[in-house]
Each structure stands twice: as C-alpha cells, then as structure tokens.
C-alpha cells in the first residue's frame, strides 16, 4: 500500500509528491487516522484537476509532531465517508456545496451555509408526536450577535435535538485569497474572526514563510507567542465574565468586563492595536520590543492579575455558581472524539488536543513545561475550569518569557520585504488559538500564487458539540451552554 506524505508543521513540499491513493486504500488510511485519540483529520477538501477532482486529506500525527497528506481522484460523485468517520460530515458537506462533488449516501447532506430562499426551514429535522413543539431562535438576534438559526425540538421543557444553521453572511474569504499572497492577504486573515486576529495572522505567516523560504529570528518567534498568549487570556477572561453574567453572578461579570480590556491594552502596548492587527507578518513582527517595553507589560500584567485572581476566586468558590454549572451541558469524551472536537471544548471532555503540544512546543519549551490542560466531566463547569487553568498557564509563561533577557530586543521586520512563494507546492500550518487549533492549507500554482487556500477554523469543528450538549437539557440551559463554548459565527463561514 502507498504511504502518505509526511510534512512538518509550518513546512512546504512539492504538490506532485502528495500521493494519489486508490479509493479503498484512501478510505483505509482515513479510518486509521480516525481510530486513535491523538490523531485526527485536520483538513479535507477538493481540488479541481481537469474534468476530475482530487480529494485531499491532511491528518494530524502528533507522534511525528506533524501531518500526513494523501489524496484520491474522483469524478462528480464518491462514496460518502461520514457514515464511518463522523468528523468528516461537515467537510463533505462543504465540498458538495463549494465544488459540486457529491458524497453519495451522506447521512445529512444539508448546506453548511444558509443560502437565500432557505429561510422557511422546510428542510429541518422534525420529530413526530402531539407533545412535540419547535422553538426557533434567530437568525436575527438581539444586540450585535451575528445571524444564526437554532431550531430546538422539545417535549415540554426538555430539548431532544438542536439543529444549528449558520452562514447567513457568507463573505467568500477563501475565494478572495486566490492569487495571493498580496496586500490584502493578512487583513483578510485578521478579520476572518476578529477575536483571533493574532492566531490567524500567525498561522498564515508561517505558511507563507514555508512557501517562500523566509527565516524568522528566535526572538520574533517568541514575541509572536507572547502576543498569542495575551490574546488567549483576554478572550478567556471575557468568556468567564460572560458566563458569570449568564448565571447572574454580577461581581465577576463586572470585574471581568473591565479586566478583559486591560489585557487588550497590553496587546496594544506591543503594536498599537488592541486586537493585534498588523503585528504578525511574514518574516517576523512589524513592531519590535525592547527591555523597557517588556518591563512595562510585566508591571501592568502583575497588577491586573491580582484583580483577576480575586474576581475568579469569587466565581469558582460560590456554591450557587457551581450548582448551576456542574452537570449542565455534558458532552462525553467518546462524542468529542467522534465529532473531531478541538480546543478547550475538547479538552473539557478529556480529549488532550492542543497544537502547542501536538506539533512541537518550540517557542514555549524553554519557559514552560508542556502540559495539555484537560478536565473529565465535559460539562459547563469543566469548560470554565479549562479556561481558568489556561489563563494561569499563560500568565506563568508570560512571566517567565518577559522576565528573561536573552531574546531581547526584537527588531521589527522591514515592511517591503520581498516574498516569492515556491511554485506548485503545498504547505500546512497549525496554531493553537484560544478556541482551538487553526489549520491552514495553501496550494500554489505554476506562478507561485495561491491556487487554493483552505482555512479550518476551530468553530467549524465544534458547533456540533453545542448541539450534543443540549440533548436532554432544559431549554433554559441554552444560554450558559452556548456561552461555555462561545463559538464563532464568522469563523465558521469563510
């Protein structure tokens, strides 16, 4: 049997070296990739080649701290894989929607994006019985929440199924990336999901660096990790504060709302933008950092950390809070593995998946012991505790890094640096953002420009986790279950 191609994280290889399997061998390899807890299919997409298509799979392989790549040629149809590999169901739906390649026998071939004219909901699942009633929420929500439709099938107050329909504002970001990299590439990345700007810019920059053979200084690599951990803390703090608000625990909700802003301001200290936009670029960072700047960040971070510890201790020591969160919205480890879950949502169900550990600790290794934070209960409390423990790790990492001096100062990369990606090549990169792993795959044509670019946002993998968490729950638990995942609408719809 032909072997898949091995590729390290943030590395490139000639496209011609990606093997073409016979269908039975391709399926057998994919089944093998989905049977081991630490392995998973990180990306699955179609590439047009003449009158046919190549189905390309990128499998995470933590044993080698990299990826395996394989492909198979198909016509306009192929036997669906989702019946045996549940984690592929949304990838197959995306391929059918984007490329018109139909997975015959797919168990649920619904659109991933709601298109105009689909709003009547006639294709939603429906239960029978006189006691059954539907509860429809959205797609238009209060405030500034993006559009998304939630259809609950209930008997009394108990939810028997939740169907989630997203994609009402499809922006076509992947299509706009074709022909790059160019001046709009990184701005598109940073706004694909604005709360993960640093993670998206980092994973994209590493792809471009791999394709163009750009070297990045160790100091710049470390500085990117600093920005990434500040982004993680700010968002975890915001989530914990919002969860406190949903259970009416106002002291922590109020404090975290203010404290989140303090961490965003620390990111602004690095680059002048609270969300880190314009900071990470191919070859390094657009702004440097010296000893004085590191000391300013350290001093402010230590002061804010004292307030944060007090606010979170109130929250996690409150019996009324624990009573509301514990045993609510449980998702088993088995379910998380079947769905291909990633990030804090997976780790709260006992699935140890973290791109920082799985693909090489790299810039973290000198400063922190590699340890994947997991909880076993899989409930709302477990998802909150994962965030709490990750915030603690991020602070310890930042304290160790910014107190050191061997990597300082970091010099900014010139803005006019020439970038010439290799022709007819493929590159894969993964970075652990605050919601989970961001996986990007780029394929260049004969001119070295992007022929195809695929973005796998962690929310694409995890929305079904929310649906499973609501099974058997009272519908009144939906707000705190939803908040405990806090998934992205826009990151799902690219």
Order of alpha helices (4+ residues) and beta strands (2+ residues): beta-beta-alpha-beta-beta-beta-beta-alpha-beta-beta-beta-beta-alpha-alpha-alpha-alpha-alpha-beta-beta-alpha-alpha-alpha-alpha-alpha-alpha-beta-beta-beta-alpha-alpha
